[in-house]
Amino acid sequence: MDERLIEVAFPLKQASLDSVHEKNVRHGHISTLHIWPARRPLAACRAALIATLLPDPGNAEERKELLERLGGHVVKHVKLKKLPGGRIEEQITEETVGGILHWGRESSEDLNWFREKIRAAYGGRAPKIYDPFAGGGAIPLEAMRLGCKVTAVDINPVAWFILKCTLEYPQRLANQRRPLPAFACESYEFMESYFKTKGFKGAALRVQLESLDLNDQKQSSSQPQLPAIQTHVVSVEADLAWHVRAWGWWVLQQAKADLSRFYPTVDGKSTVAYLWARTATCKNCRATVPLLKTRWLCKKENKRVVLTMGPNADKTGVVFDVQTDVPPLVKGTTAQKREHDKKLGGGTMSGSGVTCPCCGTIMTREDLQLAGLQGYLGSIMTAVVVEGKQGKEYRLPVEEENKLAIAAENELSNTFAEIAYGIPEESIPQGASRASGGSSFTVSLYGLTRWSDLFTPRQLLALGTFLKYTRTVRKSMSEQGYSAKWIESVSAYLAIGIDKLADYIAALCTWHVTGEKMSHVFVRFALPVNWDYAELNPLSASSGNYWACMDWVSRVVEHNICASEKSVEPHIVRRSAIAEHDSDKFDVILTDPPYYDAISYSDLMDFFYVWLRRALYGLSVEIDNEVKLPSSPKWDHKSEDGELIDEASRFDGDRQKSKANYENGMFRAFQACHKSLTPDGRLVIVFAHKHPDAWETLVSAIIRAGFVVDGSWPIQTEMGNRTRALSSAALSSSVWLVCKKRPATARPGWDNQVLQEMQAKITQRLHDFWDAGIRGPDFVWAATGPALEAYSEHPVVKKSNEPGKVLSVSEFLRHVRRMVVDFVVGRVLSHNGGADAVSGLDDVTTYYLLHRYDFGMDSAPIGPCILYAVSCGLSDAALTSRYDLLARTGGQTPVEEDAVAGNSEEGEEEEQEEGTSSTVKLKQWNLRKNPSMGYETLVGPPAPLIDQVHRLMHLWKAGDVTKVDDYLYTKGLGHNALFHQLLQALIELAPAGSEERAFLESISNHVASRSVMPAYRLGLME
Ligand SMILES: C[S@@+](CC[C@H](N)C(=O)[O-])C[C@H]1O[C@@H](n2cnc3c(N)ncnc32)[C@H](O)[C@@H]1O
């Protein structure tokens, strides 16, 4: 096979649209099986795999056909959306039609076609695919769906176990059925849901139930006798997913019997959740102060409930009450209404600290940390959420409830006595805590140092009880004659259920006041302390309850059984990507490595590891081996191997060392990939780090490891218009880099030749990408890979004019990016026609045009802006401070601040991508008030052209035409063709009817009308 499809073309827009769409998919998607950070969208993985496995057809027509079959085509819809204030806005949405990337289309006939085509491309055998950083398993799952032979590796035992549940168990038991256990067949409730999912309802459903002698006790007396309905009686032989449901249901029944008394029903209304606040003692008056970020209990348009609070009689603490029907501010702006509500439901915590409701003294974060470390932080139950007839209701706790919360503690040792490793008292890793320079963990700064500290006694009791019965299942299944394979698989998913429950019933979960539901722990990949938290009743019917958790799990099992029906057994290994691979050679390695310090996988996921080891221990020798250590692997200095993240605490706080260690580790991992790849195999690497520096370092490592980079496609994975995405997502795109092995005979290259070759190669590709509708930062990324081919074909590129020196990747990419942005700016200035590229435009103006063209004057995610800045030889910092062109508009909330004063009133449900966050926007011309703007300093470079235009606009606004003319004359702008092109482009970019546009047009007319500038006209005619 020569060129692969991915090296020539890719259904970029379709893969992006379907990847973004997938974020909304819930039922059955692997992201709902178990939390794992940075799972890649299945659509993107599927597209990349197919395009890498299949050869490029070699002609435009067949290529087009293949791309359409893969990605379908894009259609646009225009919707009118009513905005606050009654304004109507036209919104354009795009979606794909056809193809096999969209969720739900993965089981279409065309997928079979691709499966066969892939096999044919490999001479009738299943190609071998390897993912050495497999994490949550998106890449290997898609490879299996395509019929490939998969090896999935991850160093982390939680990831390894998720991989088994995602890939191995469904594949192993696909197409197999077993009779449902007797207890399930005897349960009306369970069997009713079984038959209902098979499509039965009404009388037909009753026939099925009666075939099992099941009658609805409540209804049978009032219902007429069944007429003789002829319905085929469905078999109760069920697949793995239904067995998981059945045994989950069994665990729930056992746990209910033990736990119900701890969640009493008061006044006939069952409990959804208990709401708590941590407490501290006021450093002045010694009152017990509840640490509340908000007192809102429910804040919906038609339902507004707050917790009221005032000092008690002797001012030793507070008394609470619940106020329903809290009136909103009827008149006023949105901001005024928000402010009104903020005051109404304000807690004791604010940006400045905690205010004592009894004496007004303010306690700082340091005071709280000290109290926490000394064990002086307590908790108080503030309210209870119950299930009323008309929905959720809020009330104060009764005495019995306070007593039961404490009583649970007495049961703990008994419950955990039967469980391997007992209560999870393993230490929470300090690595990523602020104390050691990281920022995603703050719990230990407040004295919560063991995993068990993150749960209330009743939460521990609930988890212990579910664990106990989960572990009993294997014995019961064995007594009922199930094979070891079935027992291991079912028990594994039940263990996943425990992890899911732990995510919902830790004392770090909050109450979602607008959704009236539970938020979970890993809303972000961080472990900040939460001051006011909610304790869910796991036996309730509310989101996050045990049964709901098991339902999510079994739906994924169902989906993954279908995905793996036509695949061979996967090979799942827990080991380091650095380690030498066995003799097996792979046809394609497609992987998504960790990036520097973006996510502390092992530290964070130990939250689950401690529960998993308790749930799994004893299931098999292989599993016992993987869960025997108290925490998952970090970095082993002796073997110089371990988790590849940049975490200074693992190197005595030495940041340089940690960074170098990460980079060297990645190089070794790429070397291992090189060894594991067949001679004409391909390595595809996903990069999700937004900073080009990080990217360049890793690309250098890939080239050093023996690869030629020859393709790069930026696939969008985040919704562009989501506020949360703009303010916190790392990157809206991940870049998929395509590499092949460099022949051993490759010789060193010379910079001038390499640059020439790159220019010749890339010019046509730029036209192709532009014509294919690729725009913005995507355009820069798409061009980078093909351009890199000229450079990476050589093991090293020497500088012809500087003996002994080499051209670095960064230097080379600077040329590439400049060429690419000049091409784009050329298009902008010539209104998409005319010259290919512009030359001679200064860096700052080039940046301005790129930014303005893509994002207008709106806030833009920092990632692409950094890329543009770097491409123009600038930095975002210089554009903000030195050039006063950019303004920062948002940023990642530091976890610490969030912990003390954040407003998590409205819990977040989005999973976070890798990287950091912030947004910037261009400054309006009239806000650029620096008096030196547009004037040269004595020694500095000429003022950027955009500054000169903005200076002219200020002068124009001031109304002094002489000054305008003087400025035009001194700067020689009339003779400057670029100035006229820029003016025209800015007019087109400014909104119609705006003051900006009016000024620019007036200036343009003024310049054109000046007879003193005949040279300009000549210039224009040239
Ligand atoms: C970006 S994530 C992979 C996510 C995955 N593609 C998915 O869709 O879920 C990177 C993974 O690398 C793993 N990892 C870190 N260091 C490793 C090493 N030395 N060897 C193997 N895996 C490692 C982490 O545990 C993490 O699961």
The ligand as a MOL file (V3000), in Angstrom:
LIG
                    3D

  0  0  0     0  0            999 V3000
M  V30 BEGIN CTAB
M  V30 COUNTS 27 29 0 0 0
M  V30 BEGIN ATOM
M  V30 1 C -5.2550 11.0500 26.8230 0
M  V30 2 S -5.4480 9.6020 27.7660 0 CHG=1
M  V30 3 C -6.0460 8.4380 26.6380 0
M  V30 4 C -7.5070 8.5820 26.4440 0
M  V30 5 C -8.0710 7.5840 25.4640 0
M  V30 6 N -7.6460 7.8310 24.1280 0
M  V30 7 C -9.5850 7.5800 25.5170 0
M  V30 8 O -10.2380 7.8620 24.4890 0
M  V30 9 O -10.1120 7.3260 26.5690 0 CHG=-1
M  V30 10 C -3.7980 9.1240 28.0780 0
M  V30 11 C -3.6380 7.8280 28.8050 0
M  V30 12 O -2.2540 7.5340 28.9390 0
M  V30 13 C -2.1010 6.7350 30.1030 0
M  V30 14 N -0.6620 6.7000 30.4640 0
M  V30 15 C 0.0920 7.6080 31.1010 0
M  V30 16 N 1.3540 7.1940 31.1840 0
M  V30 17 C 1.4210 5.9900 30.5700 0
M  V30 18 C 2.4500 5.0770 30.3010 0
M  V30 19 N 3.7040 5.2780 30.6890 0
M  V30 20 N 2.1370 3.9540 29.6320 0
M  V30 21 C 0.8790 3.6960 29.2210 0
M  V30 22 N -0.1420 4.5260 29.4780 0
M  V30 23 C 0.1190 5.6720 30.1140 0
M  V30 24 C -3.0070 7.3750 31.1080 0
M  V30 25 O -3.3160 6.4670 32.1440 0
M  V30 26 C -4.1890 7.7660 30.2210 0
M  V30 27 O -5.1640 6.7750 30.2460 0
M  V30 END ATOM
M  V30 BEGIN BOND
M  V30 1 1 1 2
M  V30 2 1 2 3
M  V30 3 1 2 10
M  V30 4 1 3 4
M  V30 5 1 4 5
M  V30 6 1 5 6
M  V30 7 1 5 7
M  V30 8 2 7 8
M  V30 9 1 7 9
M  V30 10 1 10 11
M  V30 11 1 11 12
M  V30 12 1 11 26
M  V30 13 1 12 13
M  V30 14 1 13 14
M  V30 15 1 13 24
M  V30 16 1 14 15
M  V30 17 1 14 23
M  V30 18 2 15 16
M  V30 19 1 16 17
M  V30 20 1 17 18
M  V30 21 2 17 23
M  V30 22 1 18 19
M  V30 23 2 18 20
M  V30 24 1 20 21
M  V30 25 2 21 22
M  V30 26 1 22 23
M  V30 27 1 24 25
M  V30 28 1 24 26
M  V30 29 1 26 27
M  V30 END BOND
M  V30 END CTAB
M  END
